[in-house]
Amino acid sequence: MTGPDRDAERNRVSARTLRYARVGMGLGGVAARMAGARLFKSEGRDVGNAFALAQALGGLKGPLMKVAQLLATIPEAVPAEYAAELGKLQNEAPPMGAAFVRRRMMAELGPDWSKRFASFDLKPVAAASLGQVHKAVSHDGRALAIKLQYPDMASAVEADLSQLGMLFALHRQFDPAVDTREIAKEISERIREELDYRREAKHAALYTEMLADVAMVRVPETIPELSTNRLLSMTWLQGDKLLSFKEHDLETRNRLATAMFKAWWLPFSRFGGIHGDPHLGNYSVFSEGGEAQGINLLDYGCVRIFPPRFVGGVVDLYQGLLHDDQERVVHAYETWGFKNLRKDLVEVLNVWARFIYGPLLDDRVRTIANGVAPGAYGRQEAFTVHKALKEKGPVTIPREFVFMDRAAIGLGGVFLHLNAELNFFKLFNEAIADFSTEIVAEKQTQLMDKTGLAKH
C-alpha cells in the first residue's frame, strides 16, 4: 500500500472509530435510561426513552439518520412512541462545497471531467443522507441530474449498521413482542445496495421496462458514460412538488393518485418489483398543456425484487380476506415464512392485514382513510397489533415485509395528502388480473437478463 493509500485508509479507520464512539455513547445512554425506567417502573418512560433515542441520533448525519427515518415508517419495527420521535428527524446533510465537488468529480471521471459537460452547476439542488444532486447539461443539449455520493460513505455505512444491531437489541430486551432480527438483516442489505450507483442505474432500466405501457409515470434515462459506482448521471425530468397540488381540483388530485398507485402496484403484481422508498422527494409532477398529467419517479436506490411466491402470498391473502377463506389466509402467512400460526395469532395478524387491504376490499369510490393525518397513517392499527402481540407473541416478521409495509404506508400517506377519492378495489383488481406466480417468474427472468440485474 502506497503512502497516500495508507493515509486514506488511516483516515477511514479513524473516522469509522469516531463514529462508532459517538453512536455507541448515545445509544449506551439510552440503554441505561431504559433499564432504569424499567427497574423503577417510571410512568411515561416510552415517550421519554423515545425522545432520548431521537436526541442521541439527531446529531448524526448520513446512513444512520436514513435508517432511523426508515424505522419510523415500518409499523412493526418500533413502538408508536419511537416511530413518532424518529419520524421528526431530518436526513438532510450539509452540502459539499464547490472545491470539494470538483475533487469528487475528478475522482470519479478524471481530471478533464468538466469538459464532458456543456455546463455543470457546482451548487447542489438537493442534499440528502448518502449524496447530493447537481444539475448539468450534456453536449447534446439534454438537461441532466448528477447524483454524487459523499466521500467514504461505505465506511460510514458499515459503522452505522454495526450499531443498528444495538438499536434492535434494545427493542427486543425491553419490548419482546416482535423479533426484529430479520428486519435488521433486510435494512442492512438494502442500505448497502444504495451505495452502488451502477446497481441503481440497473434499477432505473428495470422500471423503464416495467412501466413502459404506463404513460402516467415517467422514468429518467441513465447516462452510462457519465456514471460510476459513486456517480449516477440521468436525464433531468422537469416537474413540480406533489404537495403543491394539494389544493387543486379533485380530478387532478385523483389523476396523480392513480399514477402513484400504478407506479407501485403494477411493477409488484406483474414483475415482483417494488420501489421501497415512497418519500415525497422521490417523485415530482409533470404537466402538459398547463395541466398535471402524471408523476416523475426519480430515485431508484431502494428497489426490492420479491420472489414470485411472496407476490403470490400477497394475492392469496387479499383473496382470502375478500372471500372470508381462512385456509387461504393462513396459507398466505405460511408462504411468507410466519411460524407457529395459532388461531389467536392469525387473528392479530389479520388486524394489520385488514388495515392494509381495507381500501382494496371495498368496491366503491372512497378516500384511503377518513380523518387521519398523513404522518399518522397506520399508527393506531400498528399500536393495536403490537399490544396484542405482547400477550400472544413473540412473532418474527419475515424480512420481505420491511419494504412492502413501508411502501404501503408511504403510498397511503400520499393519498391522504392529495385527499384522493378512488375506487381502490377496481385499481387493485385490474393490477392482479390474470395473475400467476409462473407469469411473474417468467417476466422476472426476462427482465433480469435484459438489465443484468441479479435476483435477491
VOTILUM-875009 format. One record per residue: x, y, z of N, C-alpha, C in turn; residue in one letter. Coordinates in steps of 0.02 Angstrom, whole numbers, padded with zeros to 5 digits, always signed. Each point is the difference from the previous one (the first is absolute). Example, Ala and Ser with C-alpha at 12.3 -4.5 7.8 and 13.67 -1.06 7.14 Angstrom:
+00660-00284+00390-00045+00059+00000+00045+00060+00000A-00018+00053-00036+00042+00059+00003-00039+00055+00037S
END
This chain:
+00042-00060+00000-00042+00060+00000+00044+00062+00000M-00012+00047-00045+00041+00060-00006-00015+00048+00057T+00043+00053+00005-00009+00049+00053-00068+00033+00000G-00023+00028-00057-00067+00031-00002-00055-00050+00016P+00007-00063-00024-00050-00050+00014-00003-00016+00075D+00062-00003+00031+00002-00014+00071-00034+00057+00039R+00014+00062-00021-00031+00057+00034-00076-00001-00007D-00023-00017-00061-00072-00002-00012-00033-00054+00044A+00032-00058+00003-00027-00055+00040+00000+00019+00074E+00055+00033+00022+00005+00022+00070-00057+00048+00016R-00013+00046-00047-00055+00048+00010-00067-00035+00004N-00009-00052-00043-00063-00037+00001-00009-00035+00067R+00053-00032+00024-00005-00035+00063-00013+00049+00058V+00034+00056-00001-00011+00050+00052-00071+00026+00000S-00025+00015-00061-00068+00026-00005-00051-00052+00023A+00013-00063-00019-00046-00054+00019+00001-00009+00076R+00060+00002+00030+00006-00009+00072-00036+00056+00038T+00008+00062-00024-00033+00057+00031-00076-00008-00005L-00023-00022-00058-00072-00008-00009-00027-00055+00046R+00038-00057+00005-00020-00052+00048-00009+00029+00070Y+00048+00041+00020+00000+00028+00068-00060+00045+00011A-00013+00045-00049-00056+00047+00007-00066-00036+00004R-00010-00048-00046-00064-00037+00000-00005-00042+00063V+00054-00034+00016-00001-00045+00058-00014+00036+00065G+00031+00059+00010-00012+00039+00061-00073+00022+00004M-00027+00023-00056-00070+00022+00000-00047-00056+00015G+00009-00057-00033-00045-00057+00011+00011-00030+00068L+00062+00001+00025+00014-00025+00066-00038+00038+00053G-00003+00067-00007-00038+00040+00046-00074-00016-00002G-00026-00012-00060-00071-00019-00006-00012-00067+00033V+00046-00047-00009-00008-00066+00031-00004+00005+00075A+00045+00041+00029+00000+00009+00073-00066+00031+00023A-00023+00049-00039-00063+00033+00017-00058-00049-00001R-00001-00042-00052-00055-00049-00006+00003-00051+00056M+00060-00022+00018+00007-00048+00054-00024+00029+00066A+00019+00063+00014-00021+00032+00061-00075+00010+00003G-00028+00020-00056-00073+00011-00003-00037-00065+00013A+00026-00054-00028-00032-00064+00009+00005-00023+00073R+00060+00010+00030+00013-00021+00068-00047+00035+00049L-00008+00067-00011-00040+00039+00047-00071+00012-00025F-00017-00034-00056-00068+00005-00027-00024+00072-00008K+00044+00040-00032-00016+00071-00009-00060+00008-00047S-00043+00047+00017-00057+00015-00043+00024+00038-00062E-00031-00012-00057+00016+00036-00061+00069-00015-00027G+00029-00057+00019+00069-00014-00020+00007-00009-00075R-00052-00027-00034+00007-00012-00071+00010+00065-00038D-00040+00051+00017+00007+00065-00034+00068+00031+00015V+00020-00002+00064+00065+00029+00019+00058-00036-00032G-00003-00067-00001+00054-00038-00031+00003+00012-00075N-00058+00006-00031-00002+00013-00072+00032+00068-00015A-00015+00050+00041+00030+00066-00009+00076-00003+00009F+00022-00039+00051+00072-00006+00012+00035-00033-00059A-00032-00051-00030+00029-00034-00057+00006+00049-00059L-00053+00038-00012+00001+00049-00055+00055+00051+00012A+00009+00021+00062+00053+00048+00015+00069-00030-00012Q+00008-00064+00017+00065-00033-00010+00017-00005-00074A-00050-00009-00041+00012-00008-00072-00002+00067-00037L-00031+00050+00030-00012+00062-00035+00062+00038-00021G+00056-00010+00035+00061+00035-00017+00039-00033-00056G-00022-00058-00022+00037-00036-00052-00032+00011-00068L+00042+00002-00051-00024+00003-00069+00020-00064-00035K-00029-00011-00058+00021-00058-00038-00044-00061+00009G+00028-00060-00006-00040-00062-00004-00045-00012+00060P+00025+00013+00061-00040-00017+00059-00063+00043+00003L+00005+00062-00024-00059+00042-00004-00051-00031-00048M+00026-00026-00055-00044-00032-00049-00033-00061+00030K+00038-00039+00038-00027-00059+00034-00053+00021+00050V+00013+00052+00039-00047+00023+00051-00066+00020-00031A+00003+00038-00054-00062+00020-00034-00035-00060-00030Q+00038-00047-00025-00029-00060-00029-00038-00040+00053L+00030-00006+00060-00032-00036+00055-00067+00032+00018L-00003+00067-00006-00062+00035+00017-00057-00017-00047A+00016-00026-00060-00052-00015-00049-00018-00074-00002T+00031-00041+00042-00015-00072+00002-00038-00014+00064I-00065-00010-00004-00041-00005+00061+00023-00053+00049P+00026-00057-00023+00019-00054+00045+00068+00011+00032E+00039+00047-00026+00070+00005+00021+00009+00029+00069A-00035+00054+00015+00007+00032+00065-00069+00021+00025V-00009+00008+00066-00064+00022+00027-00019+00069-00026P-00064+00017+00007-00026+00063-00028+00036+00061+00027A+00018+00000+00065+00033+00059+00029+00067+00012-00034E+00037-00055-00015+00065+00006-00031-00008+00023-00073Y-00050-00028-00034-00012+00018-00070-00015+00075-00006A-00039+00026+00047-00019+00070-00002+00062+00045+00007A+00046-00017+00047+00059+00040+00010+00050-00007-00057E+00011-00062-00022+00048-00011-00055-00025+00032-00064L-00065+00003-00009-00027+00030-00060+00012+00075-00005G+00018+00031+00056+00015+00072+00000+00070+00015-00024K+00043-00051-00001+00069+00012-00019+00005+00017-00074L+00048+00041-00018+00011+00019-00069+00065-00031-00024Q+00000-00028-00060+00061-00033-00025+00039+00043-00049N-00016+00065-00002+00037+00043-00045+00069+00015+00030E+00052-00007-00040+00069+00012+00022+00024+00066-00028A+00049+00032+00034+00029+00061-00029+00031-00016-00068P-00014+00040-00052+00026-00016-00066+00075+00009-00004P+00032-00037-00045+00071+00009-00013+00011+00066-00036M+00053+00036+00018+00015+00063-00033+00028-00010-00070G+00006+00054-00037+00020-00003-00070+00068-00033-00009A+00048+00018+00043+00067-00030-00006-00002-00075+00012A-00040-00019+00049-00006-00071+00015-00034-00038-00057F-00050+00031-00029-00035-00031-00057+00047-00011-00058V+00043+00050-00014+00049-00007-00054+00045-00060+00012R+00024-00007+00062+00044-00057+00016-00037-00066-00007R-00063-00002+00022-00038-00062-00005-00014-00018-00073R-00017+00049-00040-00013-00013-00071+00063-00022-00036M+00057+00028+00019+00064-00019-00030+00015-00073+00019M-00015-00019+00061+00012-00069+00023-00043-00049-00039A-00059+00021-00021-00046-00046-00034+00010-00001-00076E+00012+00059-00030+00002+00004-00074+00068+00023-00027L+00048+00013+00043+00066+00020-00024+00010+00075+00000G+00063+00022-00012+00016+00072+00005-00036+00044-00050P-00022-00028-00056-00035+00041-00050-00076-00007+00006D-00024-00017+00059-00071-00015+00009-00045+00056-00024W+00020+00062+00012-00045+00056-00018-00010+00006-00075S+00048-00024-00040-00006+00004-00073-00051-00049-00026K-00022-00046+00041-00049-00050-00021-00072+00025+00006R-00007+00062+00024-00066+00032+00006+00002+00068-00036F-00055+00019-00029-00006+00068-00027-00001+00050+00057A-00032-00019+00055+00000+00041+00061-00013-00045+00060S+00024+00022+00058-00009-00039+00061-00006+00049+00059F-00056-00002+00035-00012+00045+00056+00031-00030+00063D+00051+00033+00026+00035-00026+00060-00042+00005+00063L-00053+00039-00002-00045+00006+00058-00054-00053-00006K-00007-00044+00050-00049-00054-00006-00072+00025+00004P-00044-00035-00034-00071+00016+00004-00034-00039+00056V+00034-00053+00025-00026-00039+00055+00057-00035+00035A-00005-00007+00066+00051-00035+00039-00035-00045+00050A+00019-00063+00002-00032-00048+00044+00051-00040+00040A-00019-00060+00023+00042-00036+00047+00061-00033-00031S-00004-00022-00063+00056-00036-00031+00035+00040-00055L-00032+00052-00024+00030+00038-00055-00041+00061-00017G+00020+00036-00052-00036+00059-00021-00008+00001-00076Q-00046+00041-00024-00018+00003-00071+00018+00068-00029V+00033-00001-00057+00018+00061-00036-00036+00000-00068H-00011+00059-00026-00030+00006-00067+00055+00015-00049K-00003-00032-00059+00050+00010-00052-00034-00003-00068A+00038+00017-00052-00025-00005-00069+00051-00039-00040V-00024-00048-00039+00045-00040-00042+00018+00038-00063S+00050-00025-00036+00021+00034-00062-00053-00005-00055H-00046-00046+00007-00054-00003-00050-00062+00038+00023D+00007+00040+00055-00053+00045+00021-00049-00027+00050G+00009-00061+00023-00047-00029+00048+00015+00025+00071R-00053+00017+00037+00007+00016+00070+00011-00065+00039A+00048+00001+00047+00019-00060+00037-00005+00011+00075L-00015-00054+00035+00003-00002+00073+00061-00042+00018A+00047+00028+00036+00063-00034+00017-00001-00016+00075I-00005-00063+00016-00002-00022+00070+00070-00020+00022K+00029+00038+00047+00069-00009+00021+00002-00023+00073L+00030-00058+00012+00003-00028+00067+00052+00037+00042Q-00016+00010+00064+00049+00029+00046+00061-00046+00006Y+00057+00027+00017+00060-00041+00006-00003-00048+00058P+00029-00059-00009+00008-00049+00053-00066-00023+00031D-00053-00002-00040-00064-00020+00027-00003-00075+00017M+00038-00041-00035+00000-00072+00016+00023-00010+00072A+00052+00037+00020+00025-00005+00069-00052+00023+00050S-00033+00056-00015-00052+00026+00045-00058-00048+00006A-00020-00031-00056-00055-00048+00001+00016-00059+00045V+00061-00027-00008+00018-00058+00041+00003+00018+00074E+00025+00060+00016+00001+00022+00069-00070+00006+00029A-00045+00028-00040-00068+00010+00025-00040-00066+00004D+00010-00043-00050-00037-00063+00001+00023-00045+00057L+00063+00007+00020+00024-00040+00056-00037+00019+00064S-00024+00063+00003-00037+00023+00059-00075-00013-00007Q-00022-00015-00060-00071-00014-00009-00022-00059+00042L+00045-00050+00006-00016-00058+00042-00013+00020+00072G+00035+00053+00024-00012+00023+00069-00070+00029+00007M-00022+00038-00050-00067+00028+00002-00052-00055+00006L+00007-00051-00042-00049-00055+00001+00008-00043+00063F+00061-00008+00025+00010-00039+00061-00035+00035+00059A+00005+00067+00002-00036+00037+00052-00075-00013-00006L-00025+00003-00060-00071-00011-00011-00021-00069+00023H+00039-00051-00018-00018-00069+00019+00003-00010+00075R+00048+00034+00032+00009-00009+00072-00057+00030+00040Q-00022+00059-00020-00050+00035+00039-00071-00005-00028F-00005-00026-00061-00066-00007-00031+00003-00059-00048D-00004-00062+00025+00013-00059-00041-00060-00025-00041P-00050+00041-00010-00059-00024-00037+00016-00019-00071A+00047+00036-00032+00019-00013-00070+00075-00014-00003V+00018-00056-00030+00070-00017-00011+00023+00037-00063D+00046+00047+00008+00018+00045-00054+00063-00020-00038T+00027-00060+00013+00064-00018-00030-00003-00002-00076R-00054-00027-00027-00007-00002-00073-00007+00070-00030E-00034+00044+00037-00006+00069-00022+00069+00032-00005I+00042-00012+00051+00068+00028+00000+00040-00024-00060A-00006-00065-00016+00036-00027-00058-00022+00034-00065K-00065+00009-00007-00027+00029-00061+00023+00073-00008E-00005+00038+00053+00021+00070-00003+00074+00005-00018I+00041-00041+00031+00072+00002-00013+00016-00015-00073S-00033-00051-00027+00014-00018-00069-00021+00054-00048E-00058+00029+00011-00024+00052-00046+00042+00064+00005R+00020+00019+00061+00041+00061+00007+00067-00009-00036I+00030-00059+00006+00063-00013-00035-00011+00005-00076R-00055-00025-00024-00014+00004-00072-00006+00071-00024E-00025+00045+00043-00009+00069-00021+00066+00035-00014E+00055-00028+00024+00066+00029-00014+00023-00015-00071L-00029-00049-00032+00022-00022-00066-00042+00034-00054D+00027+00055-00028-00039+00038-00048-00006-00036-00067Y+00044-00046-00015-00009-00039-00062-00061-00046+00008R-00010-00025+00060-00059-00040+00013-00063+00043-00006R+00004+00061+00026-00057+00045-00005-00017+00014-00074E+00051+00007-00042-00013+00010-00071-00037-00060-00030A+00016-00060+00023-00036-00060-00023-00072+00001+00025K-00009+00025+00061-00069+00005+00026-00041+00048-00043H+00031+00056-00020-00036+00047-00043-00018-00032-00067A+00046-00039-00027-00013-00036-00063-00057-00050+00010A+00000-00032+00058-00053-00048+00017-00068+00035+00000L-00003+00060+00031-00064+00035+00003-00020+00028-00068Y+00048+00016-00042-00017+00021-00068-00038-00055-00035T+00022-00062+00009-00033-00058-00031-00067-00015+00034E-00002+00001+00066-00061-00019+00036-00056+00050-00011M+00017+00064-00011-00051+00051-00008-00004+00026-00071L+00024-00040-00047+00002+00022-00071-00069+00018-00027A-00052-00033+00025-00068+00013-00027-00041+00044+00047D+00033+00033+00047-00035+00044+00047+00021+00072-00013V-00037+00035-00041+00018+00068-00020-00003+00050+00057A-00036-00017+00054-00008+00045+00057+00063+00002+00044M+00048-00044-00013+00061-00002+00041+00061+00005-00045V+00045+00046+00015+00060+00008-00040+00062-00020+00040R+00047-00032-00034+00062-00025+00030+00058+00033-00036V+00050+00026+00036+00057+00032-00033+00044-00051-00036P+00035+00023-00050+00049-00041-00037+00069+00010+00032E+00035-00054+00012+00067+00006+00029+00052+00011-00056T+00055+00032+00017+00054+00014-00048+00062-00040+00022I+00010-00060-00026+00054-00045+00024+00069+00031-00004P+00014+00037-00054+00068+00027-00008+00016+00056+00049E-00050+00024+00035+00010+00052+00051-00017-00026+00070L+00003-00065+00009-00018-00031+00063+00054-00048+00024S+00006-00008+00066+00046-00047+00031-00036-00032+00059T+00037-00036+00042-00031-00030+00059-00026+00052+00049N+00030+00060-00002-00019+00052+00048-00024+00064-00034R-00013-00003-00064-00025+00057-00038-00053-00026-00049L-00059+00030+00002-00054-00022-00044-00027+00060-00038L+00005-00003-00066-00026+00053-00043-00063-00024-00035S-00053+00040+00006-00065-00016-00030-00029+00062-00034M-00046-00011-00045-00035+00056-00030-00042+00035+00053T-00003+00066-00005-00038+00039+00048-00074+00000-00020W-00043-00021+00045-00072+00000-00013-00030+00061+00035L-00025+00046-00040-00027+00062+00027-00067-00014+00034Q-00009+00027+00059-00063-00011+00035-00007+00045+00061G-00059+00001+00028-00016+00040+00059-00011-00046+00060D+00009+00027+00059-00010-00040+00061-00073-00023+00004K-00008-00062+00021-00067-00029+00004-00045+00038+00049L+00029+00022+00056-00040+00034+00051-00028+00067-00025L+00029+00027-00054-00027+00062-00027-00067-00010-00035S-00022-00063-00006-00063-00016-00033-00055-00019+00050F+00013+00009+00064-00048-00019+00052-00066+00038-00006K+00003+00062-00026-00060+00041-00004-00030+00002-00070E+00026-00041-00046-00027-00002-00067-00068-00037+00000H-00033+00002-00058-00066-00031-00006+00006-00076+00010D-00055-00031+00017-00001-00072+00015+00022-00042-00059L-00018+00019-00060+00019-00039-00059+00076-00003-00006E+00034+00056+00011+00073+00001-00004+00030-00042+00055T-00025+00008+00061+00027-00038+00056-00010-00075-00009R-00058-00019-00027-00013-00070-00013+00046-00028-00054N+00014+00041-00051+00044-00022-00054+00070-00014+00028R+00025+00044+00043+00066-00010+00029+00001-00060+00047L-00053-00009+00038-00004-00058+00045-00002-00065-00040A-00035+00000-00056-00003-00059-00043+00069-00016-00028T+00036+00052-00020+00068-00010-00025+00045-00031+00054A-00007+00025+00062+00038-00028+00056-00017-00073+00011M-00064-00015-00001-00022-00069+00010+00031-00047-00053F-00004+00022-00062+00028-00042-00054+00076-00005+00005K+00033+00052+00021+00073-00001+00005+00024-00052+00051A-00041-00014+00050+00021-00048+00052-00030-00069-00012W-00065-00004-00014-00032-00066-00001+00009-00038-00066W+00005+00034-00056+00009-00037-00063+00067-00036-00003L+00057+00033+00017+00063-00037+00000-00001-00058+00049P-00033+00008+00057-00001-00054+00050-00042-00059-00024F-00061+00013-00024-00045-00055-00018+00022-00035-00064S+00034+00036-00044+00020-00030-00064+00070-00029+00001R+00045+00033+00039+00071-00019-00003+00031-00014+00068F-00037+00012+00054+00027-00011+00067+00048+00055+00022G-00002+00058-00032+00045+00055+00019-00037+00054+00037G+00033+00031+00049-00032+00055+00036+00052+00054+00016I-00022+00061-00006+00041+00058+00018-00009+00010+00075H+00053-00014+00039-00006-00004+00072+00008+00065+00037G+00003+00057-00035+00011+00064+00034-00050+00052-00025D-00063-00006+00022-00051+00047-00024+00003+00067+00036P+00058+00032-00003+00012+00065+00031-00024+00054-00048H-00028+00054+00027-00028+00052-00043+00052+00031-00047L+00064-00003+00019+00052+00028-00042+00020-00045-00058G-00027-00060-00002+00020-00048-00052-00045+00001-00061N-00046+00047-00003-00040+00007-00060-00024+00072-00007Y-00014+00019-00062-00027+00066-00014-00056-00008-00051S-00034+00055-00014-00058-00002-00044+00017+00033-00067V-00012-00035-00054+00010+00031-00066-00067+00024-00029F+00003+00053-00038-00060+00030-00028+00007+00007-00075S-00056+00001-00033-00004+00012-00072-00060+00045-00014E+00010+00051-00041-00055+00046-00014-00026+00035+00061G+00044+00009+00050-00021+00035+00060-00037-00043+00051G-00007-00065-00014-00035-00045+00046+00045-00057+00022E-00004-00016+00064+00039-00056+00028-00024-00065-00032A+00048-00040-00025-00018-00062-00035+00023-00063+00037Q+00053+00005+00040+00025-00060+00032+00062+00015+00042G+00038-00051+00018+00057+00009+00045+00065-00021-00033I+00054+00033+00022+00068-00021-00016+00026-00041+00060N+00022-00060-00012+00029-00042+00052+00076+00010-00003L+00029+00028+00053+00067+00029-00006+00057-00042+00030L-00011-00037+00052+00054-00032+00036-00009-00075+00001D+00054-00038-00013-00005-00073-00006+00051-00037+00043Y+00022+00034+00053+00048-00032+00044-00029-00057+00040G-00063+00006+00019-00032-00050+00043-00055-00036-00038C+00019-00050-00039-00047-00040-00039+00006-00072+00024V-00057-00032+00011-00001-00070+00024-00034-00044-00053R+00034-00054-00019-00029-00050-00045-00020-00060+00042I-00064-00014+00004-00026-00054+00043-00004-00066-00038F+00010-00056+00035-00011-00065-00031-00073-00006-00021P-00015-00034-00055-00069-00007-00022-00046-00028+00054P+00026-00046+00042-00042-00030+00053-00024+00054+00049R+00041+00051+00013-00021+00053+00046-00056+00041-00032F+00006+00015-00064-00054+00036-00035-00063-00042+00001V+00007-00065-00009-00057-00045+00003-00033+00002+00069G+00040+00007+00052-00028+00005+00068-00041+00063+00009G+00023+00055-00030-00037+00064+00004-00069-00008-00033V-00002-00032-00058-00063-00011-00035-00044-00049+00038V+00031-00053+00027-00038-00050+00039-00033+00031+00061D+00038+00042+00036-00028+00032+00060-00058+00046-00019L+00009+00036-00055-00054+00045-00023-00063-00041-00016Y+00008-00052-00039-00058-00041-00019-00030-00035+00061Q+00043-00021+00047-00025-00032+00060-00042+00047+00042G+00023+00062+00008-00039+00050+00037-00063+00019-00037L+00004+00006-00065-00057+00021-00041-00056-00051+00004L+00018-00065-00001-00051-00053-00001-00006-00037+00066H+00029+00028+00053-00002-00030+00066+00023-00073-00001D+00055-00012-00035+00029-00066-00007+00059-00006+00047D-00013-00023+00062+00051-00001+00051+00059-00045-00018Q-00014-00054-00034+00053-00046-00019+00049+00034-00048E-00026+00040-00046+00044+00036-00047+00039+00055+00035R-00031+00031+00051+00035+00051+00039+00060-00030+00036V-00011-00057+00034+00055-00033+00036+00054-00022-00049V-00020-00026-00058+00048-00021-00051+00044+00058-00021H-00030+00060-00007+00039+00059-00020+00052+00016+00053A-00019+00000+00063+00048+00014+00054+00056-00051+00001Y-00017-00063-00010+00050-00053-00001+00047+00008-00059E-00027+00020-00057+00041+00012-00059+00053+00052+00013T-00018+00051+00039+00047+00053+00016+00052-00019+00052W-00012-00054+00036+00049-00022+00049-00020+00009+00072G-00063+00019+00015-00022+00003+00069-00003-00070+00029F+00020-00006+00063+00003-00065+00034-00051-00004+00057K-00016-00062+00018-00043-00013+00059-00064+00041-00001N-00037-00006-00054-00059+00041-00010-00061-00028+00036L-00004+00014+00064-00060-00017+00038-00058+00045-00023R-00061-00022+00013-00058+00037-00022-00001+00071+00028K+00019+00008+00065-00002+00067+00029+00053+00045-00030D+00057-00029-00020+00053+00040-00031-00021+00022-00070L-00034-00045-00036-00025+00018-00067-00049+00058+00005V-00042-00001+00051-00048+00054+00009+00034+00067+00012E+00056-00001+00037+00038+00061+00011+00030+00025-00066V+00031-00045-00038+00030+00019-00064-00054+00027-00048L-00060-00027+00006-00053+00022-00044-00022+00072+00014N+00011+00024+00062-00015+00070+00015+00040+00046-00045V+00065-00015-00006+00043+00040-00043-00017-00012-00074W-00012-00063-00018-00015-00015-00070-00064+00035-00023A-00051+00001+00043-00062+00033-00020+00008+00075-00005R+00047+00028+00038+00013+00071-00007+00034+00014-00067F+00053-00038-00016+00036+00011-00063-00045-00013-00060I-00039-00054+00003-00042-00019-00057-00068+00035+00001Y-00018+00033+00055-00068+00027+00008-00026+00037-00061G+00035+00052-00025-00025+00037-00058-00004-00043-00063P+00043-00052-00005+00000-00044-00059-00057-00050+00001L-00030-00010+00060-00055-00048+00007-00068+00034-00008L-00001+00065-00006-00061+00039+00002-00016+00027-00070D-00049-00031-00033-00015+00016-00070-00045+00062-00005D+00032+00058+00010-00035+00064-00006+00053+00055-00004R-00021+00059-00021+00044+00058+00000+00004+00026+00071V+00062+00009+00025+00010+00021+00069+00069+00031+00009R+00012+00030+00058+00067+00021+00018+00037-00060+00029T+00066+00005+00007+00038-00055+00028-00016-00010+00074I-00016+00055+00034-00020-00002+00071-00030+00068+00017A-00048+00000+00045-00033+00063+00019+00028+00026+00066N+00013+00066+00002+00020+00032+00061+00068-00020+00027G+00046-00022-00043+00066-00022+00022+00052+00046-00032V+00047+00025+00041+00054+00041-00027+00049-00045-00036A+00032+00025-00055+00046-00042-00039+00055-00032+00042P+00028+00037+00048+00054-00027+00041-00023-00052+00050G-00065-00003+00013-00027-00047+00050-00031-00062-00032A+00003-00004-00066-00032-00056-00036+00029-00067+00023Y-00042-00043+00027+00021-00067+00022+00025-00004+00071G+00009+00058+00033+00029-00001+00068-00047-00034+00050R-00064+00017+00000-00047-00028+00048-00006-00075-00009Q-00004-00022-00063-00005-00072-00014+00063-00036+00021E+00057+00031-00013+00064-00031+00020+00003-00006+00076A-00023+00051+00035-00001-00002+00074-00044-00057+00025F-00059-00008-00030-00046-00053+00019+00032-00069-00009T+00033-00009-00058+00032-00064-00015+00057-00012+00049V+00040+00051+00011+00058-00006+00045-00023-00019+00070H-00053+00031+00024-00026-00014+00067-00023-00072+00005K-00034-00024-00053-00025-00069+00000+00057-00050-00003A+00053+00017-00037+00056-00046-00006+00039-00007+00066L-00003+00052+00041+00031-00006+00066-00031-00057+00040K-00065-00011-00012-00035-00053+00037+00006-00067-00035E+00003+00000-00067-00003-00063-00037+00065-00018-00035K+00045+00049-00007+00063-00012-00036+00050-00037+00042G+00066+00006-00015+00026+00044-00053-00009-00030-00069P+00004+00044-00051-00005-00023-00069+00059+00028-00039V+00029-00040-00043+00054+00023-00044-00029+00025-00065T+00014+00063-00017-00025+00030-00062+00047-00019-00057I-00024-00035-00052+00042-00016-00058+00031+00062-00030P+00061-00006-00024+00037+00059-00023-00032+00034-00060R-00036-00038-00042-00032+00031-00058-00051+00053+00019E-00026-00004+00062-00052+00047+00021+00026+00071+00009F+00065+00008+00010+00027+00065+00018-00020+00053-00051V+00017-00011-00063-00013+00050-00051-00069-00006-00031F-00032-00058+00008-00069-00007-00022-00045+00045+00043M+00008-00007+00067-00039+00042+00045+00017+00074-00008D+00065+00013-00008+00022+00069-00007-00032+00033-00061R-00002-00037-00055-00030+00027-00061-00075+00011+00009A-00033-00048+00032-00073+00006+00010-00017+00060+00043A+00038+00010+00055-00012+00057+00044+00017+00065-00035I+00056+00002-00034+00020+00061-00035-00049+00019-00054G-00025-00049-00037-00047+00012-00053-00067+00026+00029L-00021-00031+00056-00061+00024+00034+00006+00072+00021G+00060+00019+00024+00012+00069+00020-00007+00048-00058G+00023-00020-00060-00007+00042-00059-00074+00010-00018V-00039-00054+00004-00071+00005-00016-00035+00046+00050F+00023-00001+00063-00029+00045+00050+00019+00072-00015L+00063+00012-00018+00021+00068-00018-00043+00028-00056H-00014-00042-00049-00038+00022-00059-00076-00001+00013L-00020-00032+00055-00071-00008+00014-00036-00030-00060N+00031-00051-00030-00027-00030-00060-00061-00044+00015A-00045-00004-00048-00059-00043+00005-00001-00047-00060E+00018-00063+00012+00007-00049-00053-00035-00065+00018L-00012-00041-00051-00022-00068+00012+00063-00044+00003N+00028-00007+00060+00063-00037+00008-00011-00074-00015F-00060-00025+00013-00017-00070-00016+00008-00013-00074F-00027+00045-00040+00004-00008-00073+00072+00005-00025K+00037+00048+00026+00070+00009-00021+00042-00062+00017L-00010-00026+00060+00039-00058+00021-00018-00062-00040F-00064-00011-00011-00020-00059-00038+00021+00003-00073N+00005+00060-00027+00029+00008-00067+00074-00019+00001E+00034+00017+00054+00072-00014+00006+00014-00075+00005A-00044-00037+00035+00012-00072+00010-00039-00044-00048I-00032+00031-00050-00037-00040-00049+00048-00048-00036A-00021-00062-00007+00040-00052-00033+00066-00014+00036D+00002+00014+00065+00062-00011+00038+00014-00075+00009F+00064-00017-00005+00024-00066+00020+00074+00006+00017S+00023-00041+00047+00070+00002+00019+00044-00021-00058T-00025-00044-00044+00038-00023-00057+00014+00058-00049E-00051+00042-00011+00009+00057-00044+00050+00050+00030I-00006+00013+00065+00047+00045+00033+00071-00026-00005V+00009-00066+00011+00067-00029-00004+00030+00007-00069A-00042-00012-00052+00024+00006-00069+00020+00071-00016E-00042+00049+00020+00015+00070-00014+00062+00023+00038K+00008-00024+00062+00059+00018+00038+00064-00024-00035Q+00000-00061-00023+00058-00028-00033+00018+00041-00062T-00051+00018-00038+00012+00040-00061+00030+00068+00017Q-00027+00032+00052+00024+00067+00019+00071-00004+00030L+00012-00050+00040+00067-00007+00030+00053-00009-00054M-00017-00041-00050+00047-00011-00055+00010+00065-00040D-00053+00038-00010+00004+00060-00042+00039+00056+00035K-00009+00006+00066+00032+00055+00037+00065-00019+00033T+00014-00065+00003+00061-00023+00033-00004+00004+00075G-00061+00001+00027-00011+00006+00073-00013-00069+00029L+00038-00018+00051-00008-00065+00032-00059+00001+00046A-00035-00057+00008-00055-00005+00046+00026-00001+00071K-00045+00024+00046+00017-00003+00072-00004-00073+00023H
END
